Amino acid sequence: MRVGVVGATGFVGRSLVAALVARGDAVVAFSRDPARARRALPNGVEARSLDEITAEVVGALDAVVNLAGEPVGAKRWDDAYRAAIRESRVRTTRRVVDAIGAAERRPKVLVNASAVGFYGPRGDEEVTESAPPGDDFLAGVCRDWEREAERVAEFGVREVRPRIGVVLGEAGGSLEKMLLPFKLFVGGPVGNGRQWFPWVHLDDVVGAITWALDHDDLRGAVNVTAPEPVRYARFAEALGRRLRRPSWLPVPGFALRLALGPMAEVVVTGQRAVPAALLASGYPFKYPRLDGALAQAV
């Protein structure tokens, strides 16, 4: 299979490209910096710029995976960064779908990333893919992002929208930011710790995406979260135990809001998201339980 990966040098993208190459797929990596992509990705990967997402180039692909988007947790959300979070996702997806629509020969499938932020804060409600979107900023971004991806069905192309949870893995992602307070003996639950934490191991994000590429019966929204979500207090306890550090010191919600601004809502609220579609399709999770995931990732 010849697979185009947009956002190939990101935390998930690098692991996905490596997995695709390992199983024998040819990969075309689309990146804002093709030279950096060539250095970062395995030998044999063809690196192209985002401007080369054209009908001609996309028409030579069997599948496209779009992971592009400014990191949500990279900095405080001022107005400019809110716009960057939204436009980097919506605009890139629009470009991908427009190129597919204009191609004479079209890929068979588009796997276009989204996030569990689609649902907004849900309290203790168990959230499957049938739940409606929330009404906060990130939910609005995800809703607009997914609408662009859904257009590809008009061209007879199967579309899958993985709504990805908080990704745990080595050397990057959310976990890297969480480790420092614990290593300094000041780690612990955020707020009251009762909010749900929709975690997923990096290997299962990659596994779910390749599963979606290979299984024609999987389409539409797909929660990419572990089968057993936990409350944040349970996550903090497990991480502290893994690091042999205390995990009892809570971080007050007001302090987090002061430090992070509106982005703090992502941390102090959560979703009890469950991967109903993946489980129904038979996907075998590599890390269904938190302790095993942390044992590998930390």
Residue pairs with C-beta under 8 A, 6 or more apart in sequence:
1 25
1 26
1 62
1 63
1 213
2 25
2 26
2 27
2 28
2 60
2 61
2 62
2 63
3 20
3 25
3 26
3 27
3 28
3 61
3 62
3 63
3 64
3 65
3 213
4 27
4 28
4 29
4 30
4 53
4 57
4 58
4 61
4 63
4 64
4 65
4 107
5 13
5 16
5 17
5 20
5 27
5 28
5 29
5 30
5 64
5 65
5 67
6 30
6 50
6 53
6 64
6 65
6 66
6 67
6 68
6 92
6 96
7 13
7 30
7 31
7 66
7 67
7 68
7 69
7 92
7 113
8 14
8 16
8 17
8 27
8 29
8 30
8 31
8 37
8 41
8 45
8 47
8 67
9 29
9 31
9 33
9 36
9 37
9 40
9 41
10 67
10 68
10 71
11 167
11 169
11 172
11 173
11 202
12 67
12 113
12 164
12 167
12 173
12 202
12 205
12 206
13 29
13 67
14 40
14 41
15 169
15 202
15 203
15 205
15 206
16 65
16 67
16 205
16 206
16 209
16 210
17 27
17 29
17 41
17 42
17 45
18 41
18 42
19 206
19 210
20 27
20 210
21 27
21 42
21 44
21 45
23 210
26 44
26 46
27 41
27 44
27 45
27 46
28 45
28 46
28 47
28 48
28 57
28 61
29 37
29 41
29 45
29 46
29 47
29 48
30 48
30 49
30 50
30 52
30 53
30 68
31 37
31 47
31 48
31 49
31 50
32 49
32 50
34 47
34 48
34 49
35 47
37 45
37 47
38 45
38 47
41 47
48 57
50 68
50 92
50 95
53 95
53 96
53 99
54 99
55 99
55 100
55 102
55 103
55 104
56 103
57 99
58 64
58 96
58 99
58 100
58 103
58 106
58 107
59 103
59 104
59 105
59 106
60 105
61 107
62 107
62 108
63 107
63 108
63 109
63 110
63 111
63 213
64 96
64 100
64 107
64 109
64 110
64 111
65 110
65 111
65 112
65 113
65 209
65 213
66 92
66 93
66 96
66 110
66 111
66 112
66 113
66 149
67 113
68 88
68 89
68 92
68 93
69 85
69 88
69 89
69 92
69 113
69 145
70 81
70 84
70 85
70 88
70 89
72 85
72 115
72 117
72 138
72 263
72 266
73 174
73 177
73 263
73 266
75 81
76 260
76 261
76 263
77 85
77 137
77 261
77 262
77 263
78 261
82 137
85 141
86 140
86 141
86 144
89 141
89 144
89 145
90 141
90 144
90 145
90 148
93 112
93 145
93 148
93 149
94 148
96 110
96 112
97 110
97 148
97 149
97 151
97 152
100 106
100 107
100 110
100 152
100 155
100 157
101 151
101 152
101 154
101 155
106 155
106 156
106 157
107 157
108 157
108 158
109 157
109 158
109 159
109 160
109 212
109 213
109 216
110 149
110 152
110 157
110 158
110 159
110 160
111 159
111 160
111 162
111 209
111 212
111 213
112 145
112 146
112 148
112 149
112 152
112 159
112 160
112 161
113 161
113 162
113 164
114 142
114 145
114 146
114 149
114 161
114 162
114 163
114 164
114 221
115 138
115 142
115 163
115 164
115 165
116 127
116 163
116 164
116 165
116 198
116 223
116 225
116 271
116 273
117 134
117 138
117 139
117 141
117 142
117 266
117 271
118 133
118 134
118 138
118 139
118 142
118 143
118 146
118 163
118 221
119 127
119 131
119 133
119 134
119 139
119 163
119 271
119 273
120 133
120 134
120 135
120 136
120 138
120 139
120 269
120 271
121 134
121 136
121 265
121 269
121 270
121 271
122 131
122 134
122 196
122 270
122 271
122 272
124 196
124 272
125 131
125 272
126 272
126 274
127 223
127 271
127 272
127 273
127 274
128 223
128 273
128 274
128 276
128 277
129 163
129 220
129 221
129 222
129 223
129 276
129 277
133 139
133 140
133 142
133 143
136 265
137 262
138 266
142 163
146 161
146 221
149 159
149 161
150 159
150 161
152 159
153 159
158 216
158 219
159 219
159 220
160 212
160 218
160 219
160 220
160 222
161 220
161 221
161 222
162 205
162 208
162 209
162 212
162 222
162 223
162 224
163 221
163 222
163 223
163 224
163 225
163 273
164 200
164 205
164 224
164 225
165 198
165 199
165 200
165 223
165 224
165 225
165 226
165 229
165 271
165 273
166 174
166 197
166 198
166 199
166 200
167 173
167 174
167 175
167 199
167 200
167 201
167 202
167 205
168 174
168 175
168 199
168 200
168 201
168 202
168 293
168 294
168 297
169 175
169 201
169 202
169 203
169 297
170 202
170 296
170 297
173 202
175 297
175 298
178 187
178 239
179 239
179 243
179 298
181 187
181 188
181 251
182 239
182 240
182 243
182 245
182 247
183 243
183 245
185 245
185 246
186 249
187 236
187 239
187 240
187 243
187 245
187 246
187 247
187 249
188 236
188 240
188 246
188 247
188 248
188 249
188 250
188 251
189 232
189 233
189 236
189 247
189 250
189 251
190 232
190 236
190 250
190 251
190 253
190 256
190 267
190 268
191 232
191 250
191 251
191 252
191 253
191 256
191 268
192 233
192 250
192 253
193 231
193 232
193 233
193 236
193 250
194 231
194 232
194 233
195 231
195 232
195 268
195 269
195 270
196 229
196 230
196 231
196 232
196 270
196 271
196 272
196 273
197 229
197 230
197 231
197 232
197 234
197 235
197 270
198 225
198 226
198 229
198 270
198 271
198 272
198 273
199 225
199 226
199 229
199 230
199 235
199 290
199 293
200 224
200 225
200 226
201 226
201 286
201 287
201 293
201 296
201 297
202 297
203 286
203 287
203 296
204 224
204 226
204 285
204 286
204 287
205 224
207 283
207 285
207 286
208 222
208 224
208 275
208 278
208 283
209 224
211 218
211 278
211 281
211 283
212 218
212 222
215 281
217 281
218 277
218 281
220 277
221 277
222 275
222 277
222 278
223 273
223 274
223 275
223 276
223 277
223 278
224 275
224 278
225 273
225 274
225 275
226 275
226 285
226 287
226 288
226 289
226 290
226 293
227 274
227 275
227 279
227 285
227 288
228 288
228 289
228 290
229 271
229 272
229 273
229 274
230 238
230 290
232 270
234 290
235 290
236 247
237 247
238 290
238 291
238 294
239 247
239 294
239 298
240 246
240 247
241 247
242 291
242 294
242 295
242 298
243 298
253 264
253 268
256 264
256 267
256 268
257 264
257 265
257 268
260 267
275 283
278 285
287 293
287 296
